Amino acid sequence: MTEKENLKNQKSMAPRPVKDSQSEMAEIVLPNDANPLGALLGGRLMHWIDLAGAMAAHRHSRNYVVTASIDHLDFWVPVKVGDLVILRSSVNRVFHTSMEVGVQVVVENYLSESCKNVSSAYLTFVAVDREGHHLPVPPVIPETEDQKRRYEDAGRRREIRRAELQRRRGNLAKST
């Protein structure tokens, strides 16, 4: 590795604050996004959550990312055609090649001037190169109390995900 490549690699692995990954996207719910009752399709919202999460992961890692998992997802209130959906995302914690991203979803009815929480999700993304090889991700720096809490919580969720994965692998081995 040349000295120039080494410096570039060191700079790209420098820790980055959570705020550098924060992303927001907005979508107006159109009839094509809804079921026959005029409510947003759950699959469409999951797609938007994945996109919002990927934006934060891209911003932090400055690489391609792929979705490795999404945790439990609840839909708390219906979202209707014409509503404005706001998705906010940021990296909660970085491990080696993966990162947990939190996505919060709210619905804004600009006619009634109301805003409600719709859903939230935790996704795991892995940084990859063009050939799909995993790449290291720079550490994230939580600065606010809320970011520090989410950072610590992400470590606990990772342990839960790992235990669940081991359990499922054990069940798969027993069934074959």
Helices and strands as residue ranges (DSSP letters): H 3-12, E 16-17, G 18-20, E 23-28, G 31-33, H 42-61, E 64-70, E 84-94, E 98-109, E 114-128, E 140-141, H 145-175
